Amino acid sequence: MVTARFSNISFDNGIHVKSGAEIIIIEISGHSGYGQNGFDIVCAGISALTQTLIISITKLLKIKQNIIKKDGLLKSEIILKETDTEQNSKLMLILETLLIGLLEINKEYPGSVKIDFVTD
């Protein structure tokens, strides 16, 4: 199963950043186990969504990220104090797009994605 963990945001009738949060962390880890490595369409779909998210945040929004990439792990840390109101608004839209995509994959392939929202 793939786990998508979002720290300092919630998803309730749209994306919301935790009040006073200075950082958002997006962490996608694990493997779906739907198919053989290299031929797993669920993992490929999730990978395409998350890679597009990371690239879009950098290229379209010009927001710096601390990124960790390993086999079965993609983690992005976004420091909010370095963003302005317009960037934050667009960031929320891009994050919500990712969540919609992940939810649709899980709907099509039940049990393939676990989504967690963590606020400390």
Backbone atoms as SQL, in Angstrom:
CREATE TABLE atoms (id INTEGER PRIMARY KEY, chain TEXT, resi INTEGER, resn TEXT, atom TEXT, x REAL, y REAL, z REAL);
INSERT INTO atoms VALUES
  (1, 'A', 1, 'MET', 'N', 0.835, -1.183, 0.000),
  (2, 'A', 1, 'MET', 'CA', 0.000, 0.000, 0.000),
  (3, 'A', 1, 'MET', 'C', 0.880, 1.246, 0.000),
  (4, 'A', 2, 'VAL', 'N', 0.449, 2.252, -0.729),
  (5, 'A', 2, 'VAL', 'CA', 1.129, 3.539, -0.754),
  (6, 'A', 2, 'VAL', 'C', 0.503, 4.414, 0.327),
  (7, 'A', 3, 'THR', 'N', 1.341, 5.076, 1.094),
  (8, 'A', 3, 'THR', 'CA', 0.859, 6.013, 2.105),
  (9, 'A', 3, 'THR', 'C', 1.194, 7.429, 1.671),
  (10, 'A', 4, 'ALA', 'N', 0.189, 8.272, 1.644),
  (11, 'A', 4, 'ALA', 'CA', 0.373, 9.698, 1.359),
  (12, 'A', 4, 'ALA', 'C', 0.116, 10.445, 2.670),
  (13, 'A', 5, 'ARG', 'N', 1.159, 11.059, 3.191),
  (14, 'A', 5, 'ARG', 'CA', 1.060, 11.754, 4.478),
  (15, 'A', 5, 'ARG', 'C', 1.259, 13.251, 4.243),
  (16, 'A', 6, 'PHE', 'N', 0.300, 14.011, 4.738),
  (17, 'A', 6, 'PHE', 'CA', 0.338, 15.465, 4.604),
  (18, 'A', 6, 'PHE', 'C', 0.407, 16.072, 5.990),
  (19, 'A', 7, 'SER', 'N', 1.494, 16.768, 6.286),
  (20, 'A', 7, 'SER', 'CA', 1.671, 17.371, 7.606),
  (21, 'A', 7, 'SER', 'C', 1.326, 18.847, 7.565),
  (22, 'A', 8, 'ASN', 'N', 0.548, 19.255, 8.542),
  (23, 'A', 8, 'ASN', 'CA', 0.126, 20.640, 8.770),
  (24, 'A', 8, 'ASN', 'C', -0.914, 21.142, 7.780),
  (25, 'A', 9, 'ILE', 'N', -1.599, 20.224, 7.119),
  (26, 'A', 9, 'ILE', 'CA', -2.750, 20.603, 6.311),
  (27, 'A', 9, 'ILE', 'C', -3.896, 19.641, 6.609),
  (28, 'A', 10, 'SER', 'N', -5.103, 20.104, 6.345),
  (29, 'A', 10, 'SER', 'CA', -6.280, 19.254, 6.474),
  (30, 'A', 10, 'SER', 'C', -7.084, 19.362, 5.184),
  (31, 'A', 11, 'PHE', 'N', -7.948, 18.395, 4.985),
  (32, 'A', 11, 'PHE', 'CA', -8.758, 18.354, 3.771),
  (33, 'A', 11, 'PHE', 'C', -10.201, 18.172, 4.202),
  (34, 'A', 12, 'ASP', 'N', -10.894, 19.290, 4.333),
  (35, 'A', 12, 'ASP', 'CA', -12.291, 19.281, 4.734),
  (36, 'A', 12, 'ASP', 'C', -12.974, 20.391, 3.950),
  (37, 'A', 13, 'ASN', 'N', -13.659, 19.998, 2.879),
  (38, 'A', 13, 'ASN', 'CA', -14.268, 20.997, 2.007),
  (39, 'A', 13, 'ASN', 'C', -13.189, 21.932, 1.457),
  (40, 'A', 14, 'GLY', 'N', -12.095, 21.342, 1.014),
  (41, 'A', 14, 'GLY', 'CA', -10.954, 22.091, 0.498),
  (42, 'A', 14, 'GLY', 'C', -9.754, 21.905, 1.404),
  (43, 'A', 15, 'ILE', 'N', -8.614, 22.336, 0.933),
  (44, 'A', 15, 'ILE', 'CA', -7.357, 22.229, 1.683),
  (45, 'A', 15, 'ILE', 'C', -7.214, 23.425, 2.608),
  (46, 'A', 16, 'HIS', 'N', -6.748, 23.148, 3.819),
  (47, 'A', 16, 'HIS', 'CA', -6.517, 24.218, 4.788),
  (48, 'A', 16, 'HIS', 'C', -5.187, 23.972, 5.491),
  (49, 'A', 17, 'VAL', 'N', -4.405, 25.019, 5.633),
  (50, 'A', 17, 'VAL', 'CA', -3.144, 24.938, 6.360),
  (51, 'A', 17, 'VAL', 'C', -3.441, 25.154, 7.838),
  (52, 'A', 18, 'LYS', 'N', -2.796, 24.366, 8.669),
  (53, 'A', 18, 'LYS', 'CA', -2.945, 24.513, 10.114),
  (54, 'A', 18, 'LYS', 'C', -2.531, 25.918, 10.511),
  (55, 'A', 19, 'SER', 'N', -3.321, 26.545, 11.337),
  (56, 'A', 19, 'SER', 'CA', -3.040, 27.903, 11.796),
  (57, 'A', 19, 'SER', 'C', -1.662, 27.954, 12.460),
  (58, 'A', 20, 'GLY', 'N', -0.848, 28.893, 12.037),
  (59, 'A', 20, 'GLY', 'CA', 0.484, 29.069, 12.598),
  (60, 'A', 20, 'GLY', 'C', 1.546, 28.131, 12.049),
  (61, 'A', 21, 'ALA', 'N', 1.170, 27.242, 11.127),
  (62, 'A', 21, 'ALA', 'CA', 2.143, 26.307, 10.567),
  (63, 'A', 21, 'ALA', 'C', 3.196, 27.052, 9.764),
  (64, 'A', 22, 'GLU', 'N', 4.443, 26.650, 9.930),
  (65, 'A', 22, 'GLU', 'CA', 5.547, 27.261, 9.199),
  (66, 'A', 22, 'GLU', 'C', 6.037, 26.387, 8.063),
  (67, 'A', 23, 'ILE', 'N', 5.624, 25.123, 8.068),
  (68, 'A', 23, 'ILE', 'CA', 6.093, 24.179, 7.064),
  (69, 'A', 23, 'ILE', 'C', 4.970, 23.200, 6.718),
  (70, 'A', 24, 'ILE', 'N', 4.929, 22.806, 5.446),
  (71, 'A', 24, 'ILE', 'CA', 4.050, 21.732, 4.992),
  (72, 'A', 24, 'ILE', 'C', 4.957, 20.599, 4.534),
  (73, 'A', 25, 'ILE', 'N', 4.619, 19.391, 4.926),
  (74, 'A', 25, 'ILE', 'CA', 5.396, 18.232, 4.485),
  (75, 'A', 25, 'ILE', 'C', 4.462, 17.286, 3.736),
  (76, 'A', 26, 'ILE', 'N', 4.881, 16.911, 2.545),
  (77, 'A', 26, 'ILE', 'CA', 4.147, 15.943, 1.732),
  (78, 'A', 26, 'ILE', 'C', 5.065, 14.737, 1.597),
  (79, 'A', 27, 'GLU', 'N', 4.591, 13.588, 2.043),
  (80, 'A', 27, 'GLU', 'CA', 5.420, 12.380, 2.000),
  (81, 'A', 27, 'GLU', 'C', 4.616, 11.234, 1.391),
  (82, 'A', 28, 'ILE', 'N', 5.123, 10.712, 0.298),
  (83, 'A', 28, 'ILE', 'CA', 4.510, 9.570, -0.379),
  (84, 'A', 28, 'ILE', 'C', 5.479, 8.408, -0.234),
  (85, 'A', 29, 'SER', 'N', 5.009, 7.305, 0.354),
  (86, 'A', 29, 'SER', 'CA', 5.913, 6.181, 0.598),
  (87, 'A', 29, 'SER', 'C', 5.224, 4.848, 0.353),
  (88, 'A', 30, 'GLY', 'N', 6.044, 3.854, 0.097),
  (89, 'A', 30, 'GLY', 'CA', 5.559, 2.502, -0.077),
  (90, 'A', 30, 'GLY', 'C', 5.309, 2.143, -1.532),
  (91, 'A', 31, 'HIS', 'N', 4.788, 0.955, -1.711),
  (92, 'A', 31, 'HIS', 'CA', 4.445, 0.441, -3.034),
  (93, 'A', 31, 'HIS', 'C', 3.034, -0.134, -2.962),
  (94, 'A', 32, 'SER', 'N', 2.305, -0.036, -4.029),
  (95, 'A', 32, 'SER', 'CA', 0.909, -0.487, -4.009),
  (96, 'A', 32, 'SER', 'C', 0.788, -1.995, -3.980),
  (97, 'A', 33, 'GLY', 'N', 1.735, -2.683, -4.584),
  (98, 'A', 33, 'GLY', 'CA', 1.646, -4.133, -4.646),
  (99, 'A', 33, 'GLY', 'C', 0.613, -4.629, -5.641),
  (100, 'A', 34, 'TYR', 'N', 0.099, -3.714, -6.455),
  (101, 'A', 34, 'TYR', 'CA', -0.923, -4.093, -7.435),
  (102, 'A', 34, 'TYR', 'C', -0.337, -4.939, -8.562),
  (103, 'A', 35, 'GLY', 'N', 0.885, -4.616, -8.937),
  (104, 'A', 35, 'GLY', 'CA', 1.522, -5.334, -10.038),
  (105, 'A', 35, 'GLY', 'C', 2.999, -5.522, -9.766),
  (106, 'A', 36, 'GLN', 'N', 3.646, -6.198, -10.678),
  (107, 'A', 36, 'GLN', 'CA', 5.071, -6.462, -10.586),
  (108, 'A', 36, 'GLN', 'C', 5.854, -5.149, -10.689),
  (109, 'A', 37, 'ASN', 'N', 6.970, -5.042, -9.940),
  (110, 'A', 37, 'ASN', 'CA', 7.807, -3.844, -10.015),
  (111, 'A', 37, 'ASN', 'C', 8.115, -3.489, -11.462),
  (112, 'A', 38, 'GLY', 'N', 7.946, -2.232, -11.791),
  (113, 'A', 38, 'GLY', 'CA', 8.178, -1.773, -13.155),
  (114, 'A', 38, 'GLY', 'C', 6.958, -1.890, -14.047),
  (115, 'A', 39, 'PHE', 'N', 5.935, -2.607, -13.589),
  (116, 'A', 39, 'PHE', 'CA', 4.717, -2.802, -14.376),
  (117, 'A', 39, 'PHE', 'C', 3.467, -2.514, -13.539),
  (118, 'A', 40, 'ASP', 'N', 3.635, -1.849, -12.423),
  (119, 'A', 40, 'ASP', 'CA', 2.549, -1.572, -11.496),
  (120, 'A', 40, 'ASP', 'C', 1.879, -0.253, -11.897),
  (121, 'A', 41, 'ILE', 'N', 0.690, -0.348, -12.486),
  (122, 'A', 41, 'ILE', 'CA', 0.028, 0.868, -12.985),
  (123, 'A', 41, 'ILE', 'C', -0.419, 1.790, -11.861),
  (124, 'A', 42, 'VAL', 'N', -0.714, 1.235, -10.701),
  (125, 'A', 42, 'VAL', 'CA', -1.114, 2.073, -9.568),
  (126, 'A', 42, 'VAL', 'C', 0.073, 2.911, -9.117),
  (127, 'A', 43, 'CYS', 'N', 1.219, 2.267, -8.914),
  (128, 'A', 43, 'CYS', 'CA', 2.424, 3.016, -8.517),
  (129, 'A', 43, 'CYS', 'C', 2.819, 4.032, -9.591),
  (130, 'A', 44, 'ALA', 'N', 2.683, 3.649, -10.844),
  (131, 'A', 44, 'ALA', 'CA', 3.024, 4.565, -11.936),
  (132, 'A', 44, 'ALA', 'C', 2.119, 5.797, -11.917),
  (133, 'A', 45, 'GLY', 'N', 0.837, 5.593, -11.683),
  (134, 'A', 45, 'GLY', 'CA', -0.100, 6.715, -11.622),
  (135, 'A', 45, 'GLY', 'C', 0.203, 7.643, -10.458),
  (136, 'A', 46, 'ILE', 'N', 0.460, 7.058, -9.296),
  (137, 'A', 46, 'ILE', 'CA', 0.778, 7.861, -8.110),
  (138, 'A', 46, 'ILE', 'C', 2.093, 8.596, -8.310),
  (139, 'A', 47, 'SER', 'N', 3.066, 7.927, -8.888),
  (140, 'A', 47, 'SER', 'CA', 4.363, 8.549, -9.159),
  (141, 'A', 47, 'SER', 'C', 4.214, 9.728, -10.121),
  (142, 'A', 48, 'ALA', 'N', 3.423, 9.545, -11.170),
  (143, 'A', 48, 'ALA', 'CA', 3.223, 10.633, -12.137),
  (144, 'A', 48, 'ALA', 'C', 2.570, 11.837, -11.465),
  (145, 'A', 49, 'LEU', 'N', 1.569, 11.588, -10.631),
  (146, 'A', 49, 'LEU', 'CA', 0.902, 12.690, -9.919),
  (147, 'A', 49, 'LEU', 'C', 1.874, 13.430, -9.001),
  (148, 'A', 50, 'THR', 'N', 2.635, 12.681, -8.217),
  (149, 'A', 50, 'THR', 'CA', 3.501, 13.324, -7.237),
  (150, 'A', 50, 'THR', 'C', 4.700, 14.015, -7.885),
  (151, 'A', 51, 'GLN', 'N', 5.253, 13.414, -8.938),
  (152, 'A', 51, 'GLN', 'CA', 6.355, 14.074, -9.646),
  (153, 'A', 51, 'GLN', 'C', 5.878, 15.381, -10.282),
  (154, 'A', 52, 'THR', 'N', 4.670, 15.352, -10.843),
  (155, 'A', 52, 'THR', 'CA', 4.110, 16.571, -11.441),
  (156, 'A', 52, 'THR', 'C', 3.887, 17.637, -10.375),
  (157, 'A', 53, 'LEU', 'N', 3.428, 17.232, -9.193),
  (158, 'A', 53, 'LEU', 'CA', 3.248, 18.172, -8.089),
  (159, 'A', 53, 'LEU', 'C', 4.567, 18.861, -7.751),
  (160, 'A', 54, 'ILE', 'N', 5.615, 18.079, -7.554),
  (161, 'A', 54, 'ILE', 'CA', 6.916, 18.615, -7.152),
  (162, 'A', 54, 'ILE', 'C', 7.457, 19.576, -8.209),
  (163, 'A', 55, 'ILE', 'N', 7.386, 19.167, -9.461),
  (164, 'A', 55, 'ILE', 'CA', 7.886, 20.011, -10.552),
  (165, 'A', 55, 'ILE', 'C', 7.051, 21.283, -10.687),
  (166, 'A', 56, 'SER', 'N', 5.735, 21.177, -10.550),
  (167, 'A', 56, 'SER', 'CA', 4.851, 22.340, -10.665),
  (168, 'A', 56, 'SER', 'C', 5.107, 23.352, -9.559),
  (169, 'A', 57, 'ILE', 'N', 5.327, 22.868, -8.344),
  (170, 'A', 57, 'ILE', 'CA', 5.609, 23.774, -7.233),
  (171, 'A', 57, 'ILE', 'C', 6.880, 24.570, -7.524),
  (172, 'A', 58, 'THR', 'N', 7.882, 23.905, -8.058),
  (173, 'A', 58, 'THR', 'CA', 9.151, 24.571, -8.354),
  (174, 'A', 58, 'THR', 'C', 9.045, 25.487, -9.575),
  (175, 'A', 59, 'LYS', 'N', 8.546, 24.958, -10.690),
  (176, 'A', 59, 'LYS', 'CA', 8.570, 25.709, -11.952),
  (177, 'A', 59, 'LYS', 'C', 7.454, 26.737, -12.079),
  (178, 'A', 60, 'LEU', 'N', 6.252, 26.385, -11.662),
  (179, 'A', 60, 'LEU', 'CA', 5.132, 27.312, -11.834),
  (180, 'A', 60, 'LEU', 'C', 5.018, 28.316, -10.695),
  (181, 'A', 61, 'LEU', 'N', 5.231, 27.839, -9.474),
  (182, 'A', 61, 'LEU', 'CA', 5.045, 28.715, -8.318),
  (183, 'A', 61, 'LEU', 'C', 6.335, 29.340, -7.812),
  (184, 'A', 62, 'LYS', 'N', 7.469, 28.813, -8.285),
  (185, 'A', 62, 'LYS', 'CA', 8.791, 29.309, -7.866),
  (186, 'A', 62, 'LYS', 'C', 8.981, 29.196, -6.354),
  (187, 'A', 63, 'ILE', 'N', 8.454, 28.105, -5.789),
  (188, 'A', 63, 'ILE', 'CA', 8.597, 27.848, -4.362),
  (189, 'A', 63, 'ILE', 'C', 9.696, 26.807, -4.181),
  (190, 'A', 64, 'LYS', 'N', 10.647, 27.123, -3.293),
  (191, 'A', 64, 'LYS', 'CA', 11.724, 26.193, -3.000),
  (192, 'A', 64, 'LYS', 'C', 11.191, 25.073, -2.112),
  (193, 'A', 65, 'GLN', 'N', 11.738, 23.883, -2.340),
  (194, 'A', 65, 'GLN', 'CA', 11.368, 22.727, -1.546),
  (195, 'A', 65, 'GLN', 'C', 12.630, 21.993, -1.118),
  (196, 'A', 66, 'ASN', 'N', 12.561, 21.383, 0.031),
  (197, 'A', 66, 'ASN', 'CA', 13.571, 20.405, 0.422),
  (198, 'A', 66, 'ASN', 'C', 12.994, 19.066, 0.000),
  (199, 'A', 67, 'ILE', 'N', 13.660, 18.389, -0.929),
  (200, 'A', 67, 'ILE', 'CA', 13.122, 17.156, -1.502),
  (201, 'A', 67, 'ILE', 'C', 14.031, 15.979, -1.171),
  (202, 'A', 68, 'ILE', 'N', 13.412, 14.897, -0.754),
  (203, 'A', 68, 'ILE', 'CA', 14.109, 13.629, -0.527),
  (204, 'A', 68, 'ILE', 'C', 13.466, 12.601, -1.447),
  (205, 'A', 69, 'LYS', 'N', 14.289, 11.960, -2.281),
  (206, 'A', 69, 'LYS', 'CA', 13.818, 10.909, -3.192),
  (207, 'A', 69, 'LYS', 'C', 14.639, 9.659, -2.965),
  (208, 'A', 70, 'LYS', 'N', 13.949, 8.565, -2.691),
  (209, 'A', 70, 'LYS', 'CA', 14.573, 7.254, -2.551),
  (210, 'A', 70, 'LYS', 'C', 13.595, 6.253, -3.140),
  (211, 'A', 71, 'ASP', 'N', 14.021, 5.016, -3.271),
  (212, 'A', 71, 'ASP', 'CA', 13.115, 3.987, -3.745),
  (213, 'A', 71, 'ASP', 'C', 11.942, 3.875, -2.774),
  (214, 'A', 72, 'GLY', 'N', 10.762, 4.108, -3.269),
  (215, 'A', 72, 'GLY', 'CA', 9.565, 3.997, -2.443),
  (216, 'A', 72, 'GLY', 'C', 9.299, 5.191, -1.554),
  (217, 'A', 73, 'LEU', 'N', 9.987, 6.319, -1.777),
  (218, 'A', 73, 'LEU', 'CA', 9.783, 7.508, -0.946),
  (219, 'A', 73, 'LEU', 'C', 9.993, 8.781, -1.755),
  (220, 'A', 74, 'LEU', 'N', 9.034, 9.676, -1.633),
  (221, 'A', 74, 'LEU', 'CA', 9.187, 11.036, -2.153),
  (222, 'A', 74, 'LEU', 'C', 8.660, 11.963, -1.079),
  (223, 'A', 75, 'LYS', 'N', 9.520, 12.853, -0.616),
  (224, 'A', 75, 'LYS', 'CA', 9.156, 13.763, 0.467),
  (225, 'A', 75, 'LYS', 'C', 9.516, 15.183, 0.071),
  (226, 'A', 76, 'SER', 'N', 8.571, 16.091, 0.288),
  (227, 'A', 76, 'SER', 'CA', 8.795, 17.503, 0.003),
  (228, 'A', 76, 'SER', 'C', 8.457, 18.318, 1.249),
  (229, 'A', 77, 'GLU', 'N', 9.375, 19.180, 1.620),
  (230, 'A', 77, 'GLU', 'CA', 9.141, 20.107, 2.723),
  (231, 'A', 77, 'GLU', 'C', 9.088, 21.511, 2.144),
  (232, 'A', 78, 'ILE', 'N', 7.980, 22.183, 2.395),
  (233, 'A', 78, 'ILE', 'CA', 7.766, 23.538, 1.872),
  (234, 'A', 78, 'ILE', 'C', 7.700, 24.494, 3.056),
  (235, 'A', 79, 'ILE', 'N', 8.603, 25.456, 3.063),
  (236, 'A', 79, 'ILE', 'CA', 8.649, 26.429, 4.158),
  (237, 'A', 79, 'ILE', 'C', 7.729, 27.595, 3.795),
  (238, 'A', 80, 'LEU', 'N', 6.658, 27.734, 4.549),
  (239, 'A', 80, 'LEU', 'CA', 5.612, 28.696, 4.210),
  (240, 'A', 80, 'LEU', 'C', 6.025, 30.152, 4.402),
  (241, 'A', 81, 'LYS', 'N', 6.939, 30.422, 5.326),
  (242, 'A', 81, 'LYS', 'CA', 7.324, 31.821, 5.556),
  (243, 'A', 81, 'LYS', 'C', 8.059, 32.409, 4.354),
  (244, 'A', 82, 'GLU', 'N', 8.478, 31.551, 3.426),
  (245, 'A', 82, 'GLU', 'CA', 9.166, 32.015, 2.224),
  (246, 'A', 82, 'GLU', 'C', 8.213, 32.188, 1.043),
  (247, 'A', 83, 'THR', 'N', 6.898, 32.067, 1.291),
  (248, 'A', 83, 'THR', 'CA', 5.915, 32.197, 0.221),
  (249, 'A', 83, 'THR', 'C', 5.006, 33.391, 0.493),
  (250, 'A', 84, 'ASP', 'N', 4.428, 33.916, -0.593),
  (251, 'A', 84, 'ASP', 'CA', 3.487, 35.019, -0.430),
  (252, 'A', 84, 'ASP', 'C', 2.052, 34.501, -0.556),
  (253, 'A', 85, 'THR', 'N', 1.089, 35.379, -0.402),
  (254, 'A', 85, 'THR', 'CA', -0.325, 34.997, -0.405),
  (255, 'A', 85, 'THR', 'C', -0.748, 34.356, -1.716),
  (256, 'A', 86, 'GLU', 'N', -0.307, 34.893, -2.833),
  (257, 'A', 86, 'GLU', 'CA', -0.664, 34.327, -4.140),
  (258, 'A', 86, 'GLU', 'C', -0.059, 32.934, -4.318),
  (259, 'A', 87, 'GLN', 'N', 1.200, 32.780, -3.935),
  (260, 'A', 87, 'GLN', 'CA', 1.835, 31.467, -4.024),
  (261, 'A', 87, 'GLN', 'C', 1.099, 30.450, -3.143),
  (262, 'A', 88, 'ASN', 'N', 0.734, 30.863, -1.937),
  (263, 'A', 88, 'ASN', 'CA', 0.011, 29.967, -1.025),
  (264, 'A', 88, 'ASN', 'C', -1.319, 29.530, -1.609),
  (265, 'A', 89, 'SER', 'N', -2.033, 30.457, -2.202),
  (266, 'A', 89, 'SER', 'CA', -3.332, 30.142, -2.801),
  (267, 'A', 89, 'SER', 'C', -3.172, 29.126, -3.933),
  (268, 'A', 90, 'LYS', 'N', -2.200, 29.346, -4.789),
  (269, 'A', 90, 'LYS', 'CA', -1.952, 28.422, -5.897),
  (270, 'A', 90, 'LYS', 'C', -1.423, 27.084, -5.397),
  (271, 'A', 91, 'LEU', 'N', -0.614, 27.111, -4.353),
  (272, 'A', 91, 'LEU', 'CA', -0.105, 25.885, -3.763),
  (273, 'A', 91, 'LEU', 'C', -1.254, 25.018, -3.253),
  (274, 'A', 92, 'MET', 'N', -2.232, 25.635, -2.610),
  (275, 'A', 92, 'MET', 'CA', -3.378, 24.884, -2.104),
  (276, 'A', 92, 'MET', 'C', -4.159, 24.235, -3.250),
  (277, 'A', 93, 'LEU', 'N', -4.282, 24.929, -4.356),
  (278, 'A', 93, 'LEU', 'CA', -4.978, 24.384, -5.522),
  (279, 'A', 93, 'LEU', 'C', -4.230, 23.173, -6.088),
  (280, 'A', 94, 'ILE', 'N', -2.910, 23.290, -6.193),
  (281, 'A', 94, 'ILE', 'CA', -2.113, 22.176, -6.712),
  (282, 'A', 94, 'ILE', 'C', -2.173, 20.980, -5.752),
  (283, 'A', 95, 'LEU', 'N', -2.101, 21.232, -4.449),
  (284, 'A', 95, 'LEU', 'CA', -2.190, 20.148, -3.474),
  (285, 'A', 95, 'LEU', 'C', -3.556, 19.471, -3.508),
  (286, 'A', 96, 'GLU', 'N', -4.594, 20.253, -3.670),
  (287, 'A', 96, 'GLU', 'CA', -5.938, 19.680, -3.747),
  (288, 'A', 96, 'GLU', 'C', -6.079, 18.823, -5.004),
  (289, 'A', 97, 'THR', 'N', -5.451, 19.245, -6.092),
  (290, 'A', 97, 'THR', 'CA', -5.453, 18.451, -7.322),
  (291, 'A', 97, 'THR', 'C', -4.777, 17.100, -7.085),
  (292, 'A', 98, 'LEU', 'N', -3.651, 17.107, -6.372),
  (293, 'A', 98, 'LEU', 'CA', -2.980, 15.849, -6.034),
  (294, 'A', 98, 'LEU', 'C', -3.913, 14.956, -5.214),
  (295, 'A', 99, 'LEU', 'N', -4.547, 15.518, -4.207),
  (296, 'A', 99, 'LEU', 'CA', -5.438, 14.728, -3.356),
  (297, 'A', 99, 'LEU', 'C', -6.600, 14.142, -4.140),
  (298, 'A', 100, 'ILE', 'N', -7.171, 14.916, -5.028),
  (299, 'A', 100, 'ILE', 'CA', -8.268, 14.410, -5.865),
  (300, 'A', 100, 'ILE', 'C', -7.771, 13.232, -6.700),
  (301, 'A', 101, 'GLY', 'N', -6.583, 13.364, -7.286),
  (302, 'A', 101, 'GLY', 'CA', -6.012, 12.278, -8.077),
  (303, 'A', 101, 'GLY', 'C', -5.781, 11.029, -7.247),
  (304, 'A', 102, 'LEU', 'N', -5.226, 11.190, -6.038),
  (305, 'A', 102, 'LEU', 'CA', -4.983, 10.042, -5.162),
  (306, 'A', 102, 'LEU', 'C', -6.289, 9.373, -4.743),
  (307, 'A', 103, 'LEU', 'N', -7.290, 10.183, -4.433),
  (308, 'A', 103, 'LEU', 'CA', -8.599, 9.633, -4.046),
  (309, 'A', 103, 'LEU', 'C', -9.237, 8.863, -5.203),
  (310, 'A', 104, 'GLU', 'N', -9.073, 9.364, -6.416),
  (311, 'A', 104, 'GLU', 'CA', -9.629, 8.673, -7.586),
  (312, 'A', 104, 'GLU', 'C', -8.908, 7.356, -7.856),
  (313, 'A', 105, 'ILE', 'N', -7.587, 7.345, -7.675),
  (314, 'A', 105, 'ILE', 'CA', -6.841, 6.093, -7.835),
  (315, 'A', 105, 'ILE', 'C', -7.323, 5.082, -6.800),
  (316, 'A', 106, 'ASN', 'N', -7.496, 5.531, -5.557),
  (317, 'A', 106, 'ASN', 'CA', -7.955, 4.622, -4.505),
  (318, 'A', 106, 'ASN', 'C', -9.381, 4.141, -4.756),
  (319, 'A', 107, 'LYS', 'N', -10.178, 4.972, -5.383),
  (320, 'A', 107, 'LYS', 'CA', -11.553, 4.578, -5.732),
  (321, 'A', 107, 'LYS', 'C', -11.534, 3.483, -6.803),
  (322, 'A', 108, 'GLU', 'N', -10.659, 3.639, -7.774),
  (323, 'A', 108, 'GLU', 'CA', -10.537, 2.670, -8.873),
  (324, 'A', 108, 'GLU', 'C', -9.837, 1.385, -8.434),
  (325, 'A', 109, 'TYR', 'N', -8.867, 1.534, -7.517),
  (326, 'A', 109, 'TYR', 'CA', -8.082, 0.409, -7.007),
  (327, 'A', 109, 'TYR', 'C', -8.149, 0.442, -5.478),
  (328, 'A', 110, 'PRO', 'N', -9.273, 0.011, -4.903),
  (329, 'A', 110, 'PRO', 'CA', -9.488, 0.128, -3.448),
  (330, 'A', 110, 'PRO', 'C', -8.358, -0.480, -2.621),
  (331, 'A', 111, 'GLY', 'N', -7.988, 0.258, -1.583),
  (332, 'A', 111, 'GLY', 'CA', -6.948, -0.212, -0.676),
  (333, 'A', 111, 'GLY', 'C', -5.538, 0.018, -1.155),
  (334, 'A', 112, 'SER', 'N', -5.378, 0.703, -2.270),
  (335, 'A', 112, 'SER', 'CA', -4.034, 0.922, -2.804),
  (336, 'A', 112, 'SER', 'C', -3.351, 2.155, -2.213),
  (337, 'A', 113, 'VAL', 'N', -4.150, 3.091, -1.698),
  (338, 'A', 113, 'VAL', 'CA', -3.599, 4.342, -1.167),
  (339, 'A', 113, 'VAL', 'C', -4.211, 4.623, 0.201),
  (340, 'A', 114, 'LYS', 'N', -3.356, 4.934, 1.154),
  (341, 'A', 114, 'LYS', 'CA', -3.798, 5.386, 2.467),
  (342, 'A', 114, 'LYS', 'C', -3.396, 6.844, 2.588),
  (343, 'A', 115, 'ILE', 'N', -4.342, 7.699, 2.923),
  (344, 'A', 115, 'ILE', 'CA', -4.062, 9.135, 3.025),
  (345, 'A', 115, 'ILE', 'C', -4.186, 9.555, 4.481),
  (346, 'A', 116, 'ASP', 'N', -3.116, 10.146, 5.002),
  (347, 'A', 116, 'ASP', 'CA', -3.082, 10.615, 6.393),
  (348, 'A', 116, 'ASP', 'C', -2.839, 12.114, 6.417),
  (349, 'A', 117, 'PHE', 'N', -3.536, 12.776, 7.321),
  (350, 'A', 117, 'PHE', 'CA', -3.296, 14.194, 7.586),
  (351, 'A', 117, 'PHE', 'C', -2.790, 14.293, 9.011),
  (352, 'A', 118, 'VAL', 'N', -1.596, 14.880, 9.160),
  (353, 'A', 118, 'VAL', 'CA', -0.942, 14.945, 10.454),
  (354, 'A', 118, 'VAL', 'C', -0.760, 16.405, 10.845),
  (355, 'A', 119, 'THR', 'N', -1.251, 16.738, 12.025),
  (356, 'A', 119, 'THR', 'CA', -0.993, 18.078, 12.573),
  (357, 'A', 119, 'THR', 'C', -0.452, 17.890, 13.969),
  (358, 'A', 120, 'ASP', 'N', 0.705, 18.478, 14.208),
  (359, 'A', 120, 'ASP', 'CA', 1.348, 18.335, 15.528),
  (360, 'A', 120, 'ASP', 'C', 1.013, 19.509, 16.411);
